Structures are given as C-alpha cells and as structure tokens.
Amino acid sequence: MPANQKVKLYFINHDPTPEEIDSFSLNREKVIFQNSSGSIYIGPLKPGDYPFFGEFHPNSAVGKVIVKPDNGINDVN
C-alpha cells in the first residue's frame, strides 16, 4: 500500500470458530465471526511493515501490511 493514504483491509474467516485480528503497530483489533468477513480502515501510515495476527490462532493467522514510499506512481504490488 502507498504511504500517507487511508485504506480498507478485508478479512475473511473460513473457520468454524471466531478469530480476533490484533495489531499493536496498527493500533487495531477486530473480531471476525466464524464463516464471516469484516473490515478495518487503516492509515495514513509511514513506510514500513505493520504485522497483525489472530489472537486465537497466533501461529497460523498471521500477516503484515507493507507500506511503500509514495513515489507518485500507482503501483499495485
């Protein structure tokens, strides 16, 4: 995601149990109920990596948001 922009993250939980998405660096938490989806808004953020994890399954429900410097080019990667 580009720096200094607000974005919406979508989470899909295909599991038959709920999961709570937590991120200390993003200062967010969100419960995603079983077989459901949810979203959160983040940003604007400075360039860097912002990890998140599932509180109920911290070893398998993990990821990170990678924020790249805004160079004026719309890069989707």
mmCIF file of the N, C-alpha and C atoms, coordinates in Angstrom:
data_MODEL
# 
_entry.id   MODEL 
# 
loop_
_atom_site.group_PDB 
_atom_site.id 
_atom_site.type_symbol 
_atom_site.label_atom_id 
_atom_site.label_alt_id 
_atom_site.label_comp_id 
_atom_site.label_asym_id 
_atom_site.label_entity_id 
_atom_site.label_seq_id 
_atom_site.pdbx_PDB_ins_code 
_atom_site.Cartn_x 
_atom_site.Cartn_y 
_atom_site.Cartn_z 
_atom_site.occupancy 
_atom_site.B_iso_or_equiv 
_atom_site.pdbx_formal_charge 
_atom_site.auth_seq_id 
_atom_site.auth_comp_id 
_atom_site.auth_asym_id 
_atom_site.auth_atom_id 
_atom_site.pdbx_PDB_model_num 
ATOM 1   N N  . MET A 1 1  ? 0.848   -1.171  0.000  1.00 0.00 ? 1  MET A N  1 
ATOM 2   C CA . MET A 1 1  ? 0.000   0.000   0.000  1.00 0.00 ? 1  MET A CA 1 
ATOM 3   C C  . MET A 1 1  ? 0.887   1.225   0.000  1.00 0.00 ? 1  MET A C  1 
ATOM 4   N N  . PRO A 1 2  ? 0.474   2.283   -0.642 1.00 0.00 ? 2  PRO A N  1 
ATOM 5   C CA . PRO A 1 2  ? 1.278   3.500   -0.657 1.00 0.00 ? 2  PRO A CA 1 
ATOM 6   C C  . PRO A 1 2  ? 1.202   4.248   0.671  1.00 0.00 ? 2  PRO A C  1 
ATOM 7   N N  . ALA A 1 3  ? 2.269   4.949   0.992  1.00 0.00 ? 3  ALA A N  1 
ATOM 8   C CA . ALA A 1 3  ? 2.324   5.731   2.230  1.00 0.00 ? 3  ALA A CA 1 
ATOM 9   C C  . ALA A 1 3  ? 1.330   6.887   2.170  1.00 0.00 ? 3  ALA A C  1 
ATOM 10  N N  . ASN A 1 4  ? 0.945   7.335   3.346  1.00 0.00 ? 4  ASN A N  1 
ATOM 11  C CA . ASN A 1 4  ? 0.128   8.546   3.518  1.00 0.00 ? 4  ASN A CA 1 
ATOM 12  C C  . ASN A 1 4  ? -1.253  8.471   2.874  1.00 0.00 ? 4  ASN A C  1 
ATOM 13  N N  . GLN A 1 5  ? -1.805  7.256   2.769  1.00 0.00 ? 5  GLN A N  1 
ATOM 14  C CA . GLN A 1 5  ? -3.161  7.089   2.256  1.00 0.00 ? 5  GLN A CA 1 
ATOM 15  C C  . GLN A 1 5  ? -3.960  6.215   3.205  1.00 0.00 ? 5  GLN A C  1 
ATOM 16  N N  . LYS A 1 6  ? -5.238  6.477   3.307  1.00 0.00 ? 6  LYS A N  1 
ATOM 17  C CA . LYS A 1 6  ? -6.136  5.660   4.111  1.00 0.00 ? 6  LYS A CA 1 
ATOM 18  C C  . LYS A 1 6  ? -6.657  4.522   3.234  1.00 0.00 ? 6  LYS A C  1 
ATOM 19  N N  . VAL A 1 7  ? -6.668  3.297   3.770  1.00 0.00 ? 7  VAL A N  1 
ATOM 20  C CA . VAL A 1 7  ? -7.164  2.142   3.009  1.00 0.00 ? 7  VAL A CA 1 
ATOM 21  C C  . VAL A 1 7  ? -8.056  1.282   3.900  1.00 0.00 ? 7  VAL A C  1 
ATOM 22  N N  . LYS A 1 8  ? -8.809  0.417   3.259  1.00 0.00 ? 8  LYS A N  1 
ATOM 23  C CA . LYS A 1 8  ? -9.700  -0.505  3.953  1.00 0.00 ? 8  LYS A CA 1 
ATOM 24  C C  . LYS A 1 8  ? -9.162  -1.922  3.764  1.00 0.00 ? 8  LYS A C  1 
ATOM 25  N N  . LEU A 1 9  ? -8.945  -2.636  4.865  1.00 0.00 ? 9  LEU A N  1 
ATOM 26  C CA . LEU A 1 9  ? -8.499  -4.031  4.810  1.00 0.00 ? 9  LEU A CA 1 
ATOM 27  C C  . LEU A 1 9  ? -9.695  -4.950  5.028  1.00 0.00 ? 9  LEU A C  1 
ATOM 28  N N  . TYR A 1 10 ? -9.787  -6.000  4.216  1.00 0.00 ? 10 TYR A N  1 
ATOM 29  C CA . TYR A 1 10 ? -10.843 -7.001  4.359  1.00 0.00 ? 10 TYR A CA 1 
ATOM 30  C C  . TYR A 1 10 ? -10.248 -8.291  4.901  1.00 0.00 ? 10 TYR A C  1 
ATOM 31  N N  . PHE A 1 11 ? -10.939 -8.894  5.844  1.00 0.00 ? 11 PHE A N  1 
ATOM 32  C CA . PHE A 1 11 ? -10.539 -10.179 6.399  1.00 0.00 ? 11 PHE A CA 1 
ATOM 33  C C  . PHE A 1 11 ? -11.691 -11.158 6.207  1.00 0.00 ? 11 PHE A C  1 
ATOM 34  N N  . ILE A 1 12 ? -11.347 -12.377 5.778  1.00 0.00 ? 12 ILE A N  1 
ATOM 35  C CA . ILE A 1 12 ? -12.341 -13.431 5.595  1.00 0.00 ? 12 ILE A CA 1 
ATOM 36  C C  . ILE A 1 12 ? -11.962 -14.587 6.507  1.00 0.00 ? 12 ILE A C  1 
ATOM 37  N N  . ASN A 1 13 ? -12.898 -15.031 7.312  1.00 0.00 ? 13 ASN A N  1 
ATOM 38  C CA . ASN A 1 13 ? -12.676 -16.152 8.220  1.00 0.00 ? 13 ASN A CA 1 
ATOM 39  C C  . ASN A 1 13 ? -13.484 -17.344 7.719  1.00 0.00 ? 13 ASN A C  1 
ATOM 40  N N  . HIS A 1 14 ? -12.788 -18.326 7.153  1.00 0.00 ? 14 HIS A N  1 
ATOM 41  C CA . HIS A 1 14 ? -13.438 -19.538 6.656  1.00 0.00 ? 14 HIS A CA 1 
ATOM 42  C C  . HIS A 1 14 ? -13.557 -20.599 7.746  1.00 0.00 ? 14 HIS A C  1 
ATOM 43  N N  . ASP A 1 15 ? -13.064 -20.307 8.918  1.00 0.00 ? 15 ASP A N  1 
ATOM 44  C CA . ASP A 1 15 ? -13.031 -21.254 10.034 1.00 0.00 ? 15 ASP A CA 1 
ATOM 45  C C  . ASP A 1 15 ? -14.396 -21.329 10.725 1.00 0.00 ? 15 ASP A C  1 
ATOM 46  N N  . PRO A 1 16 ? -14.711 -22.469 11.359 1.00 0.00 ? 16 PRO A N  1 
ATOM 47  C CA . PRO A 1 16 ? -15.981 -22.578 12.083 1.00 0.00 ? 16 PRO A CA 1 
ATOM 48  C C  . PRO A 1 16 ? -15.938 -21.919 13.473 1.00 0.00 ? 16 PRO A C  1 
ATOM 49  N N  . THR A 1 17 ? -14.842 -21.244 13.796 1.00 0.00 ? 17 THR A N  1 
ATOM 50  C CA . THR A 1 17 ? -14.733 -20.536 15.081 1.00 0.00 ? 17 THR A CA 1 
ATOM 51  C C  . THR A 1 17 ? -14.345 -19.079 14.814 1.00 0.00 ? 17 THR A C  1 
ATOM 52  N N  . PRO A 1 18 ? -14.675 -18.172 15.732 1.00 0.00 ? 18 PRO A N  1 
ATOM 53  C CA . PRO A 1 18 ? -14.304 -16.769 15.525 1.00 0.00 ? 18 PRO A CA 1 
ATOM 54  C C  . PRO A 1 18 ? -12.801 -16.550 15.664 1.00 0.00 ? 18 PRO A C  1 
ATOM 55  N N  . GLU A 1 19 ? -12.326 -15.436 15.135 1.00 0.00 ? 19 GLU A N  1 
ATOM 56  C CA . GLU A 1 19 ? -10.928 -15.032 15.265 1.00 0.00 ? 19 GLU A CA 1 
ATOM 57  C C  . GLU A 1 19 ? -10.891 -13.539 15.572 1.00 0.00 ? 19 GLU A C  1 
ATOM 58  N N  . GLU A 1 20 ? -9.946  -13.141 16.421 1.00 0.00 ? 20 GLU A N  1 
ATOM 59  C CA . GLU A 1 20 ? -9.755  -11.724 16.705 1.00 0.00 ? 20 GLU A CA 1 
ATOM 60  C C  . GLU A 1 20 ? -8.439  -11.275 16.086 1.00 0.00 ? 20 GLU A C  1 
ATOM 61  N N  . ILE A 1 21 ? -8.532  -10.373 15.128 1.00 0.00 ? 21 ILE A N  1 
ATOM 62  C CA . ILE A 1 21 ? -7.352  -9.833  14.465 1.00 0.00 ? 21 ILE A CA 1 
ATOM 63  C C  . ILE A 1 21 ? -6.799  -8.710  15.331 1.00 0.00 ? 21 ILE A C  1 
ATOM 64  N N  . ASP A 1 22 ? -5.520  -8.803  15.686 1.00 0.00 ? 22 ASP A N  1 
ATOM 65  C CA . ASP A 1 22 ? -4.857  -7.802  16.522 1.00 0.00 ? 22 ASP A CA 1 
ATOM 66  C C  . ASP A 1 22 ? -3.617  -7.276  15.827 1.00 0.00 ? 22 ASP A C  1 
ATOM 67  N N  . SER A 1 23 ? -3.367  -5.988  16.010 1.00 0.00 ? 23 SER A N  1 
ATOM 68  C CA . SER A 1 23 ? -2.122  -5.389  15.537 1.00 0.00 ? 23 SER A CA 1 
ATOM 69  C C  . SER A 1 23 ? -1.740  -4.266  16.483 1.00 0.00 ? 23 SER A C  1 
ATOM 70  N N  . PHE A 1 24 ? -0.620  -4.461  17.156 1.00 0.00 ? 24 PHE A N  1 
ATOM 71  C CA . PHE A 1 24 ? -0.126  -3.422  18.056 1.00 0.00 ? 24 PHE A CA 1 
ATOM 72  C C  . PHE A 1 24 ? 0.395   -2.234  17.256 1.00 0.00 ? 24 PHE A C  1 
ATOM 73  N N  . SER A 1 25 ? 1.076   -2.508  16.145 1.00 0.00 ? 25 SER A N  1 
ATOM 74  C CA . SER A 1 25 ? 1.657   -1.423  15.350 1.00 0.00 ? 25 SER A CA 1 
ATOM 75  C C  . SER A 1 25 ? 0.593   -0.614  14.603 1.00 0.00 ? 25 SER A C  1 
ATOM 76  N N  . LEU A 1 26 ? -0.537  -1.246  14.268 1.00 0.00 ? 26 LEU A N  1 
ATOM 77  C CA . LEU A 1 26 ? -1.632  -0.529  13.619 1.00 0.00 ? 26 LEU A CA 1 
ATOM 78  C C  . LEU A 1 26 ? -2.636  0.024   14.625 1.00 0.00 ? 26 LEU A C  1 
ATOM 79  N N  . ASN A 1 27 ? -2.507  -0.396  15.874 1.00 0.00 ? 27 ASN A N  1 
ATOM 80  C CA . ASN A 1 27 ? -3.417  0.015   16.941 1.00 0.00 ? 27 ASN A CA 1 
ATOM 81  C C  . ASN A 1 27 ? -4.870  -0.348  16.590 1.00 0.00 ? 27 ASN A C  1 
ATOM 82  N N  . ARG A 1 28 ? -5.062  -1.600  16.159 1.00 0.00 ? 28 ARG A N  1 
ATOM 83  C CA . ARG A 1 28 ? -6.388  -2.072  15.757 1.00 0.00 ? 28 ARG A CA 1 
ATOM 84  C C  . ARG A 1 28 ? -6.614  -3.487  16.280 1.00 0.00 ? 28 ARG A C  1 
ATOM 85  N N  . GLU A 1 29 ? -7.891  -3.783  16.527 1.00 0.00 ? 29 GLU A N  1 
ATOM 86  C CA . GLU A 1 29 ? -8.328  -5.159  16.774 1.00 0.00 ? 29 GLU A CA 1 
ATOM 87  C C  . GLU A 1 29 ? -9.754  -5.286  16.277 1.00 0.00 ? 29 GLU A C  1 
ATOM 88  N N  . LYS A 1 30 ? -10.070 -6.484  15.798 1.00 0.00 ? 30 LYS A N  1 
ATOM 89  C CA . LYS A 1 30 ? -11.383 -6.705  15.201 1.00 0.00 ? 30 LYS A CA 1 
ATOM 90  C C  . LYS A 1 30 ? -11.721 -8.184  15.301 1.00 0.00 ? 30 LYS A C  1 
ATOM 91  N N  . VAL A 1 31 ? -12.890 -8.504  15.824 1.00 0.00 ? 31 VAL A N  1 
ATOM 92  C CA . VAL A 1 31 ? -13.361 -9.881  15.859 1.00 0.00 ? 31 VAL A CA 1 
ATOM 93  C C  . VAL A 1 31 ? -14.039 -10.186 14.532 1.00 0.00 ? 31 VAL A C  1 
ATOM 94  N N  . ILE A 1 32 ? -13.614 -11.294 13.921 1.00 0.00 ? 32 ILE A N  1 
ATOM 95  C CA . ILE A 1 32 ? -14.240 -11.781 12.694 1.00 0.00 ? 32 ILE A CA 1 
ATOM 96  C C  . ILE A 1 32 ? -14.928 -13.091 13.075 1.00 0.00 ? 32 ILE A C  1 
ATOM 97  N N  . PHE A 1 33 ? -16.242 -13.089 13.033 1.00 0.00 ? 33 PHE A N  1 
ATOM 98  C CA . PHE A 1 33 ? -17.003 -14.261 13.454 1.00 0.00 ? 33 PHE A CA 1 
ATOM 99  C C  . PHE A 1 33 ? -16.807 -15.419 12.490 1.00 0.00 ? 33 PHE A C  1 
ATOM 100 N N  . GLN A 1 34 ? -17.176 -16.616 12.936 1.00 0.00 ? 34 GLN A N  1 
ATOM 101 C CA . GLN A 1 34 ? -16.995 -17.819 12.136 1.00 0.00 ? 34 GLN A CA 1 
ATOM 102 C C  . GLN A 1 34 ? -17.710 -17.685 10.801 1.00 0.00 ? 34 GLN A C  1 
ATOM 103 N N  . ASN A 1 35 ? -17.053 -18.208 9.750  1.00 0.00 ? 35 ASN A N  1 
ATOM 104 C CA . ASN A 1 35 ? -17.617 -18.201 8.394  1.00 0.00 ? 35 ASN A CA 1 
ATOM 105 C C  . ASN A 1 35 ? -18.154 -16.829 8.017  1.00 0.00 ? 35 ASN A C  1 
ATOM 106 N N  . SER A 1 36 ? -17.364 -15.804 8.287  1.00 0.00 ? 36 SER A N  1 
ATOM 107 C CA . SER A 1 36 ? -17.801 -14.435 8.077  1.00 0.00 ? 36 SER A CA 1 
ATOM 108 C C  . SER A 1 36 ? -16.636 -13.582 7.583  1.00 0.00 ? 36 SER A C  1 
ATOM 109 N N  . SER A 1 37 ? -16.908 -12.310 7.345  1.00 0.00 ? 37 SER A N  1 
ATOM 110 C CA . SER A 1 37 ? -15.854 -11.388 6.944  1.00 0.00 ? 37 SER A CA 1 
ATOM 111 C C  . SER A 1 37 ? -16.044 -10.066 7.680  1.00 0.00 ? 37 SER A C  1 
ATOM 112 N N  . GLY A 1 38 ? -15.006 -9.268  7.679  1.00 0.00 ? 38 GLY A N  1 
ATOM 113 C CA . GLY A 1 38 ? -15.051 -7.963  8.313  1.00 0.00 ? 38 GLY A CA 1 
ATOM 114 C C  . GLY A 1 38 ? -13.966 -7.082  7.740  1.00 0.00 ? 38 GLY A C  1 
ATOM 115 N N  . SER A 1 39 ? -14.006 -5.811  8.083  1.00 0.00 ? 39 SER A N  1 
ATOM 116 C CA . SER A 1 39 ? -13.017 -4.882  7.545  1.00 0.00 ? 39 SER A CA 1 
ATOM 117 C C  . SER A 1 39 ? -12.626 -3.847  8.594  1.00 0.00 ? 39 SER A C  1 
ATOM 118 N N  . ILE A 1 40 ? -11.464 -3.247  8.364  1.00 0.00 ? 40 ILE A N  1 
ATOM 119 C CA . ILE A 1 40 ? -10.993 -2.146  9.188  1.00 0.00 ? 40 ILE A CA 1 
ATOM 120 C C  . ILE A 1 40 ? -10.344 -1.109  8.270  1.00 0.00 ? 40 ILE A C  1 
ATOM 121 N N  . TYR A 1 41 ? -10.388 0.128   8.681  1.00 0.00 ? 41 TYR A N  1 
ATOM 122 C CA . TYR A 1 41 ? -9.678  1.193   7.983  1.00 0.00 ? 41 TYR A CA 1 
ATOM 123 C C  . TYR A 1 41 ? -8.357  1.441   8.693  1.00 0.00 ? 41 TYR A C  1 
ATOM 124 N N  . ILE A 1 42 ? -7.308  1.652   7.918  1.00 0.00 ? 42 ILE A N  1 
ATOM 125 C CA . ILE A 1 42 ? -6.001  1.996   8.480  1.00 0.00 ? 42 ILE A CA 1 
ATOM 126 C C  . ILE A 1 42 ? -5.413  3.157   7.692  1.00 0.00 ? 42 ILE A C  1 
ATOM 127 N N  . GLY A 1 43 ? -4.490  3.841   8.322  1.00 0.00 ? 43 GLY A N  1 
ATOM 128 C CA . GLY A 1 43 ? -3.771  4.899   7.638  1.00 0.00 ? 43 GLY A CA 1 
ATOM 129 C C  . GLY A 1 43 ? -4.327  6.269   7.955  1.00 0.00 ? 43 GLY A C  1 
ATOM 130 N N  . PRO A 1 44 ? -3.639  7.250   7.415  1.00 0.00 ? 44 PRO A N  1 
ATOM 131 C CA . PRO A 1 44 ? -2.432  7.160   6.609  1.00 0.00 ? 44 PRO A CA 1 
ATOM 132 C C  . PRO A 1 44 ? -1.241  6.693   7.441  1.00 0.00 ? 44 PRO A C  1 
ATOM 133 N N  . LEU A 1 45 ? -0.349  5.915   6.812  1.00 0.00 ? 45 LEU A N  1 
ATOM 134 C CA . LEU A 1 45 ? 0.796   5.326   7.500  1.00 0.00 ? 45 LEU A CA 1 
ATOM 135 C C  . LEU A 1 45 ? 2.098   5.733   6.844  1.00 0.00 ? 45 LEU A C  1 
ATOM 136 N N  . LYS A 1 46 ? 3.153   5.728   7.626  1.00 0.00 ? 46 LYS A N  1 
ATOM 137 C CA . LYS A 1 46 ? 4.506   5.954   7.114  1.00 0.00 ? 46 LYS A CA 1 
ATOM 138 C C  . LYS A 1 46 ? 5.029   4.645   6.517  1.00 0.00 ? 46 LYS A C  1 
ATOM 139 N N  . PRO A 1 47 ? 6.007   4.697   5.622  1.00 0.00 ? 47 PRO A N  1 
ATOM 140 C CA . PRO A 1 47 ? 6.575   3.463   5.067  1.00 0.00 ? 47 PRO A CA 1 
ATOM 141 C C  . PRO A 1 47 ? 7.091   2.535   6.170  1.00 0.00 ? 47 PRO A C  1 
ATOM 142 N N  . GLY A 1 48 ? 6.877   1.237   5.968  1.00 0.00 ? 48 GLY A N  1 
ATOM 143 C CA . GLY A 1 48 ? 7.333   0.234   6.925  1.00 0.00 ? 48 GLY A CA 1 
ATOM 144 C C  . GLY A 1 48 ? 6.444   -0.993  6.891  1.00 0.00 ? 48 GLY A C  1 
ATOM 145 N N  . ASP A 1 49 ? 6.739   -1.946  7.764  1.00 0.00 ? 49 ASP A N  1 
ATOM 146 C CA . ASP A 1 49 ? 5.961   -3.175  7.900  1.00 0.00 ? 49 ASP A CA 1 
ATOM 147 C C  . ASP A 1 49 ? 5.123   -3.097  9.169  1.00 0.00 ? 49 ASP A C  1 
ATOM 148 N N  . TYR A 1 50 ? 3.858   -3.494  9.066  1.00 0.00 ? 50 TYR A N  1 
ATOM 149 C CA . TYR A 1 50 ? 2.919   -3.439  10.174 1.00 0.00 ? 50 TYR A CA 1 
ATOM 150 C C  . TYR A 1 50 ? 2.291   -4.822  10.352 1.00 0.00 ? 50 TYR A C  1 
ATOM 151 N N  . PRO A 1 51 ? 2.830   -5.643  11.259 1.00 0.00 ? 51 PRO A N  1 
ATOM 152 C CA . PRO A 1 51 ? 2.323   -7.017  11.418 1.00 0.00 ? 51 PRO A CA 1 
ATOM 153 C C  . PRO A 1 51 ? 0.966   -7.063  12.120 1.00 0.00 ? 51 PRO A C  1 
ATOM 154 N N  . PHE A 1 52 ? 0.226   -8.129  11.825 1.00 0.00 ? 52 PHE A N  1 
ATOM 155 C CA . PHE A 1 52 ? -1.010  -8.428  12.538 1.00 0.00 ? 52 PHE A CA 1 
ATOM 156 C C  . PHE A 1 52 ? -1.092  -9.934  12.735 1.00 0.00 ? 52 PHE A C  1 
ATOM 157 N N  . PHE A 1 53 ? -1.943  -10.365 13.674 1.00 0.00 ? 53 PHE A N  1 
ATOM 158 C CA . PHE A 1 53 ? -2.065  -11.794 13.986 1.00 0.00 ? 53 PHE A CA 1 
ATOM 159 C C  . PHE A 1 53 ? -3.456  -12.069 14.526 1.00 0.00 ? 53 PHE A C  1 
ATOM 160 N N  . GLY A 1 54 ? -3.838  -13.335 14.467 1.00 0.00 ? 54 GLY A N  1 
ATOM 161 C CA . GLY A 1 54 ? -5.081  -13.778 15.072 1.00 0.00 ? 54 GLY A CA 1 
ATOM 162 C C  . GLY A 1 54 ? -4.819  -14.148 16.520 1.00 0.00 ? 54 GLY A C  1 
ATOM 163 N N  . GLU A 1 55 ? -5.534  -13.530 17.430 1.00 0.00 ? 55 GLU A N  1 
ATOM 164 C CA . GLU A 1 55 ? -5.301  -13.780 18.851 1.00 0.00 ? 55 GLU A CA 1 
ATOM 165 C C  . GLU A 1 55 ? -5.588  -15.228 19.232 1.00 0.00 ? 55 GLU A C  1 
ATOM 166 N N  . PHE A 1 56 ? -6.584  -15.848 18.609 1.00 0.00 ? 56 PHE A N  1 
ATOM 167 C CA . PHE A 1 56 ? -6.948  -17.219 18.953 1.00 0.00 ? 56 PHE A CA 1 
ATOM 168 C C  . PHE A 1 56 ? -6.075  -18.254 18.246 1.00 0.00 ? 56 PHE A C  1 
ATOM 169 N N  . HIS A 1 57 ? -5.440  -17.876 17.130 1.00 0.00 ? 57 HIS A N  1 
ATOM 170 C CA . HIS A 1 57 ? -4.550  -18.767 16.370 1.00 0.00 ? 57 HIS A CA 1 
ATOM 171 C C  . HIS A 1 57 ? -3.305  -17.992 15.946 1.00 0.00 ? 57 HIS A C  1 
ATOM 172 N N  . PRO A 1 58 ? -2.484  -17.548 16.913 1.00 0.00 ? 58 PRO A N  1 
ATOM 173 C CA . PRO A 1 58 ? -1.362  -16.653 16.584 1.00 0.00 ? 58 PRO A CA 1 
ATOM 174 C C  . PRO A 1 58 ? -0.254  -17.290 15.746 1.00 0.00 ? 58 PRO A C  1 
ATOM 175 N N  . ASN A 1 59 ? -0.206  -18.609 15.671 1.00 0.00 ? 59 ASN A N  1 
ATOM 176 C CA . ASN A 1 59 ? 0.836   -19.261 14.873 1.00 0.00 ? 59 ASN A CA 1 
ATOM 177 C C  . ASN A 1 59 ? 0.449   -19.438 13.413 1.00 0.00 ? 59 ASN A C  1 
ATOM 178 N N  . SER A 1 60 ? -0.847  -19.434 13.130 1.00 0.00 ? 60 SER A N  1 
ATOM 179 C CA . SER A 1 60 ? -1.270  -19.659 11.745 1.00 0.00 ? 60 SER A CA 1 
ATOM 180 C C  . SER A 1 60 ? -1.996  -18.467 11.132 1.00 0.00 ? 60 SER A C  1 
ATOM 181 N N  . ALA A 1 61 ? -2.631  -17.647 11.933 1.00 0.00 ? 61 ALA A N  1 
ATOM 182 C CA . ALA A 1 61 ? -3.343  -16.466 11.421 1.00 0.00 ? 61 ALA A CA 1 
ATOM 183 C C  . ALA A 1 61 ? -2.423  -15.256 11.572 1.00 0.00 ? 61 ALA A C  1 
ATOM 184 N N  . VAL A 1 62 ? -1.508  -15.099 10.619 1.00 0.00 ? 62 VAL A N  1 
ATOM 185 C CA . VAL A 1 62 ? -0.523  -14.014 10.687 1.00 0.00 ? 62 VAL A CA 1 
ATOM 186 C C  . VAL A 1 62 ? -0.406  -13.324 9.333  1.00 0.00 ? 62 VAL A C  1 
ATOM 187 N N  . GLY A 1 63 ? 0.013   -12.095 9.356  1.00 0.00 ? 63 GLY A N  1 
ATOM 188 C CA . GLY A 1 63 ? 0.236   -11.354 8.126  1.00 0.00 ? 63 GLY A CA 1 
ATOM 189 C C  . GLY A 1 63 ? 0.853   -10.009 8.440  1.00 0.00 ? 63 GLY A C  1 
ATOM 190 N N  . LYS A 1 64 ? 1.050   -9.211  7.409  1.00 0.00 ? 64 LYS A N  1 
ATOM 191 C CA . LYS A 1 64 ? 1.559   -7.862  7.624  1.00 0.00 ? 64 LYS A CA 1 
ATOM 192 C C  . LYS A 1 64 ? 1.149   -6.967  6.470  1.00 0.00 ? 64 LYS A C  1 
ATOM 193 N N  . VAL A 1 65 ? 1.000   -5.706  6.787  1.00 0.00 ? 65 VAL A N  1 
ATOM 194 C CA . VAL A 1 65 ? 0.754   -4.669  5.796  1.00 0.00 ? 65 VAL A CA 1 
ATOM 195 C C  . VAL A 1 65 ? 2.106   -4.056  5.486  1.00 0.00 ? 65 VAL A C  1 
ATOM 196 N N  . ILE A 1 66 ? 2.452   -3.984  4.212  1.00 0.00 ? 66 ILE A N  1 
ATOM 197 C CA . ILE A 1 66 ? 3.712   -3.375  3.793  1.00 0.00 ? 66 ILE A CA 1 
ATOM 198 C C  . ILE A 1 66 ? 3.388   -2.036  3.151  1.00 0.00 ? 66 ILE A C  1 
ATOM 199 N N  . VAL A 1 67 ? 3.901   -0.978  3.744  1.00 0.00 ? 67 VAL A N  1 
ATOM 200 C CA . VAL A 1 67 ? 3.668   0.370   3.239  1.00 0.00 ? 67 VAL A CA 1 
ATOM 201 C C  . VAL A 1 67 ? 4.934   0.836   2.536  1.00 0.00 ? 67 VAL A C  1 
ATOM 202 N N  . LYS A 1 68 ? 4.781   1.197   1.261  1.00 0.00 ? 68 LYS A N  1 
ATOM 203 C CA . LYS A 1 68 ? 5.914   1.658   0.456  1.00 0.00 ? 68 LYS A CA 1 
ATOM 204 C C  . LYS A 1 68 ? 5.867   3.177   0.323  1.00 0.00 ? 68 LYS A C  1 
ATOM 205 N N  . PRO A 1 69 ? 7.022   3.792   0.129  1.00 0.00 ? 69 PRO A N  1 
ATOM 206 C CA . PRO A 1 69 ? 7.035   5.249   -0.066 1.00 0.00 ? 69 PRO A CA 1 
ATOM 207 C C  . PRO A 1 69 ? 6.165   5.648   -1.252 1.00 0.00 ? 69 PRO A C  1 
ATOM 208 N N  . ASP A 1 70 ? 5.483   6.763   -1.106 1.00 0.00 ? 70 ASP A N  1 
ATOM 209 C CA . ASP A 1 70 ? 4.648   7.273   -2.198 1.00 0.00 ? 70 ASP A CA 1 
ATOM 210 C C  . ASP A 1 70 ? 5.545   7.984   -3.194 1.00 0.00 ? 70 ASP A C  1 
ATOM 211 N N  . ASN A 1 71 ? 5.773   7.341   -4.339 1.00 0.00 ? 71 ASN A N  1 
ATOM 212 C CA . ASN A 1 71 ? 6.651   7.915   -5.351 1.00 0.00 ? 71 ASN A CA 1 
ATOM 213 C C  . ASN A 1 71 ? 5.882   8.561   -6.495 1.00 0.00 ? 71 ASN A C  1 
ATOM 214 N N  . GLY A 1 72 ? 4.568   8.707   -6.304 1.00 0.00 ? 72 GLY A N  1 
ATOM 215 C CA . GLY A 1 72 ? 3.759   9.343   -7.329 1.00 0.00 ? 72 GLY A CA 1 
ATOM 216 C C  . GLY A 1 72 ? 3.309   8.410   -8.436 1.00 0.00 ? 72 GLY A C  1 
ATOM 217 N N  . ILE A 1 73 ? 3.696   7.145   -8.367 1.00 0.00 ? 73 ILE A N  1 
ATOM 218 C CA . ILE A 1 73 ? 3.319   6.156   -9.363 1.00 0.00 ? 73 ILE A CA 1 
ATOM 219 C C  . ILE A 1 73 ? 2.340   5.189   -8.738 1.00 0.00 ? 73 ILE A C  1 
ATOM 220 N N  . ASN A 1 74 ? 1.242   4.885   -9.412 1.00 0.00 ? 74 ASN A N  1 
ATOM 221 C CA . ASN A 1 74 ? 0.261   3.938   -8.895 1.00 0.00 ? 74 ASN A CA 1 
ATOM 222 C C  . ASN A 1 74 ? 0.747   2.534   -9.136 1.00 0.00 ? 74 ASN A C  1 
ATOM 223 N N  . ASP A 1 75 ? 1.355   1.939   -8.096 1.00 0.00 ? 75 ASP A N  1 
ATOM 224 C CA . ASP A 1 75 ? 1.911   0.583   -8.160 1.00 0.00 ? 75 ASP A CA 1 
ATOM 225 C C  . ASP A 1 75 ? 1.060   -0.299  -7.277 1.00 0.00 ? 75 ASP A C  1 
ATOM 226 N N  . VAL A 1 76 ? 0.427   -1.327  -7.830 1.00 0.00 ? 76 VAL A N  1 
ATOM 227 C CA . VAL A 1 76 ? -0.474  -2.182  -7.080 1.00 0.00 ? 76 VAL A CA 1 
ATOM 228 C C  . VAL A 1 76 ? 0.284   -3.272  -6.333 1.00 0.00 ? 76 VAL A C  1 
ATOM 229 N N  . ASN A 1 77 ? 1.553   -3.498  -6.629 1.00 0.00 ? 77 ASN A N  1 
ATOM 230 C CA . ASN A 1 77 ? 2.329   -4.570  -5.996 1.00 0.00 ? 77 ASN A CA 1 
ATOM 231 C C  . ASN A 1 77 ? 2.710   -4.213  -4.607 1.00 0.00 ? 77 ASN A C  1 
# 
